[in-house]
Amino acid sequence: MQKKLAIIGAGIAGLLTAREVLKSDLVDECVLFDAGDFAPGCSMGSTAVINRSGIQRGLSPLGDLLVDSYFLAVTYFKENPQPGVEFVPHLHLATESKRHSLFKRFSHQGVGELPAPFADLFIDSGPVFEDQTLLIAPEVFLPRLLTELKTDARFRFQKTLVTQITPAGDVTYASGESQNFSRVILCLGGSRVAWRESFFKGFDKRDLRVTQEVTGFALSYSGIDLGESSFCFSLDQKNFIYRSQAREVWLGGTGQKRGELCPDWIELKEQERTFLNFLKPHYKAKFLEASKTVRGGLREKGQGRQPWMAPLSDRVFEIHGLYKNGYTLAFSAALKASEWLKS
Ligand SMILES: Cc1cc2nc3c(=O)[nH]c(=O)nc-3n(C[C@H](O)[C@H](O)[C@H](O)COP(=O)(O)OP(=O)(O)OC[C@H]3O[C@@H](n4cnc5c(N)ncnc54)[C@H](O)[C@@H]3O)c2cc1C
């Protein structure tokens, strides 16, 4: 019997899963479905920083998964250096409210003062912790990954809206037509929530864990020159990302509104104000003049922020709830899905 695999959803989770599966001879055919032309979901609107925020193993199961995923990503990008992906310095600012948790997480890396180039840009702001981070440009990395997948004769991308699946691997398309696959991997991202009732036919409802989808938005400024090196500067959960090649700054990590895909301007404005107050006056003026764009998407929180990467039946596996760390966690999720295929 031919081993036919359907992966539904061509965001970072679906693309990395296809890449992982095709490394071996687990399948004869792998079809990646997406309702849109190409990754129209959260992955394209993401700031896509891959890091572990100083987290060490042994703090929590989610922390351990993040650390493992981070190292999987580091290994992959070190072995496959490519445009749109950079290893950059990452500075975490110890604000009063986060000082305790940062000291705990970064104790092994010590504490310091603002090094160059940060000292030239930002006002002196107390203790900081230095780390390394991977910066991904989604619009460069995702299409490149899809192009690479297409070089494998077993792989096919199909632009189709999937409307229903069953535990036996029957996949129904918007046209009404159905097809059976020996295995199905679901990587639906935030849209899974909207689909839950009509999409899953014949599954035990207890297995379809309820999640919550929340918006996430980032503000980007173009034509900002902060030097030749990219970097990331963090304040609590929020990031200030400078991409030197594109001469862009992104302020990420905003938005927690449920459901509706519409930016929360008050939150974005607040974030802008907070970061700009840390910039030296000369640079602050540049930001006020720059043209701004908003990008974003729907993230799924999982249950209690716990992602899941588990089978729903013998033939169907689901990756879901990747939330804020979807670029990082997708590496572990892809590995788990490919291990399940061997079972
Ligand atoms: C502003 C912002 C900043 C972020 N910053 C970071 C960060 O710095 N680091 C980090 O690790 N993560 C970050 N995230 C989170 C991360 O981007 C997401 O967790 C991740 O992209 C989710 O990927 P996914 O593949 O699970 O889902 P998605 O990218 O949403 O992909 C799901 C795909 O499934 C398709 N689909 C859904 N239903 C169907 C159907 N029925 N039929 C066919 N196709 C379907 C959709 O069209 C979509 O393309 C951020 C997110 C946002 C919005």
The ligand as an SDF file (V2000), in Angstrom:
LIG
                    3D

 53 58  0  0  0  0  0  0  0  0999 V2000
    3.0670   39.6000   15.6710 C   0  0  0  0  0  0  0  0  0  0  0  0
    3.5220   38.2210   16.0150 C   0  0  0  0  0  0  0  0  0  0  0  0
    4.7800   38.0390   16.5540 C   0  0  0  0  0  0  0  0  0  0  0  0
    5.2340   36.7580   16.8680 C   0  0  0  0  0  0  0  0  0  0  0  0
    6.5100   36.6250   17.3040 N   0  0  0  0  0  0  0  0  0  0  0  0
    7.0210   35.3830   17.4850 C   0  0  0  0  0  0  0  0  0  0  0  0
    8.3960   35.2490   17.7900 C   0  0  0  0  0  0  0  0  0  0  0  0
    9.1380   36.2170   17.8790 O   0  0  0  0  0  0  0  0  0  0  0  0
    8.8870   33.9900   17.9580 N   0  0  0  0  0  0  0  0  0  0  0  0
    8.1070   32.8910   17.8580 C   0  0  0  0  0  0  0  0  0  0  0  0
    8.6270   31.7760   18.0150 O   0  0  0  0  0  0  0  0  0  0  0  0
    6.7870   32.9800   17.5360 N   0  0  0  0  0  0  0  0  0  0  0  0
    6.2310   34.2200   17.3540 C   0  0  0  0  0  0  0  0  0  0  0  0
    4.9100   34.3700   17.0320 N   0  0  0  0  0  0  0  0  0  0  0  0
    4.0620   33.1780   16.9930 C   0  0  0  0  0  0  0  0  0  0  0  0
    4.2880   32.3550   15.7400 C   0  0  0  0  0  0  0  0  0  0  0  0
    4.3480   33.2190   14.6200 O   0  0  0  0  0  0  0  0  0  0  0  0
    3.1280   31.3690   15.5830 C   0  0  0  0  0  0  0  0  0  0  0  0
    2.9710   30.5970   16.7540 O   0  0  0  0  0  0  0  0  0  0  0  0
    3.3810   30.4150   14.4170 C   0  0  0  0  0  0  0  0  0  0  0  0
    3.6110   31.1770   13.2410 O   0  0  0  0  0  0  0  0  0  0  0  0
    2.1930   29.4950   14.2050 C   0  0  0  0  0  0  0  0  0  0  0  0
    2.4860   28.7020   13.1030 O   0  0  0  0  0  0  0  0  0  0  0  0
    1.4710   27.6030   12.5920 P   0  0  0  0  0  0  0  0  0  0  0  0
    2.1080   26.9280   11.4350 O   0  0  0  0  0  0  0  0  0  0  0  0
    1.0440   26.7620   13.7630 O   0  0  0  0  0  0  0  0  0  0  0  0
    0.1600   28.4110   12.1710 O   0  0  0  0  0  0  0  0  0  0  0  0
   -0.1060   29.3950   10.9120 P   0  0  0  0  0  0  0  0  0  0  0  0
    1.1040   30.1210   10.5000 O   0  0  0  0  0  0  0  0  0  0  0  0
   -1.3090   30.2000   11.2790 O   0  0  0  0  0  0  0  0  0  0  0  0
   -0.4530   28.3930    9.7490 O   0  0  0  0  0  0  0  0  0  0  0  0
   -1.6860   27.7060    9.6750 C   0  0  0  0  0  0  0  0  0  0  0  0
   -2.0160   27.5500    8.2120 C   0  0  0  0  0  0  0  0  0  0  0  0
   -3.1080   26.6420    8.0960 O   0  0  0  0  0  0  0  0  0  0  0  0
   -3.9320   27.0780    7.0320 C   0  0  0  0  0  0  0  0  0  0  0  0
   -5.2690   26.5080    7.2820 N   0  0  0  0  0  0  0  0  0  0  0  0
   -5.9950   26.6030    8.4120 C   0  0  0  0  0  0  0  0  0  0  0  0
   -7.1610   25.9510    8.2820 N   0  0  0  0  0  0  0  0  0  0  0  0
   -7.1480   25.4140    7.0340 C   0  0  0  0  0  0  0  0  0  0  0  0
   -8.0610   24.6040    6.2940 C   0  0  0  0  0  0  0  0  0  0  0  0
   -9.2170   24.2220    6.8390 N   0  0  0  0  0  0  0  0  0  0  0  0
   -7.7470   24.2260    5.0370 N   0  0  0  0  0  0  0  0  0  0  0  0
   -6.5500   24.5940    4.4740 C   0  0  0  0  0  0  0  0  0  0  0  0
   -5.6490   25.3630    5.1300 N   0  0  0  0  0  0  0  0  0  0  0  0
   -5.9390   25.7630    6.3800 C   0  0  0  0  0  0  0  0  0  0  0  0
   -3.9090   28.5990    7.1470 C   0  0  0  0  0  0  0  0  0  0  0  0
   -4.2340   29.1990    5.9030 O   0  0  0  0  0  0  0  0  0  0  0  0
   -2.4700   28.8530    7.5650 C   0  0  0  0  0  0  0  0  0  0  0  0
   -1.6140   29.1590    6.4740 O   0  0  0  0  0  0  0  0  0  0  0  0
    4.3930   35.6320   16.6980 C   0  0  0  0  0  0  0  0  0  0  0  0
    3.1140   35.7990   16.1420 C   0  0  0  0  0  0  0  0  0  0  0  0
    2.6830   37.0720   15.8120 C   0  0  0  0  0  0  0  0  0  0  0  0
    1.3360   37.2450   15.1940 C   0  0  0  0  0  0  0  0  0  0  0  0
  1  2  1  0
  2  3  1  0
  2 52  2  0
  3  4  2  0
  4  5  1  0
  4 50  1  0
  5  6  2  0
  6  7  1  0
  6 13  1  0
  7  8  2  0
  7  9  1  0
  9 10  1  0
 10 11  2  0
 10 12  1  0
 12 13  2  0
 13 14  1  0
 14 15  1  0
 14 50  1  0
 15 16  1  0
 16 17  1  0
 16 18  1  0
 18 19  1  0
 18 20  1  0
 20 21  1  0
 20 22  1  0
 22 23  1  0
 23 24  1  0
 24 25  2  0
 24 26  1  0
 24 27  1  0
 27 28  1  0
 28 29  2  0
 28 30  1  0
 28 31  1  0
 31 32  1  0
 32 33  1  0
 33 34  1  0
 33 48  1  0
 34 35  1  0
 35 36  1  0
 35 46  1  0
 36 37  1  0
 36 45  1  0
 37 38  2  0
 38 39  1  0
 39 40  1  0
 39 45  2  0
 40 41  1  0
 40 42  2  0
 42 43  1  0
 43 44  2  0
 44 45  1  0
 46 47  1  0
 46 48  1  0
 48 49  1  0
 50 51  2  0
 51 52  1  0
 52 53  1  0
M  END
$$$$
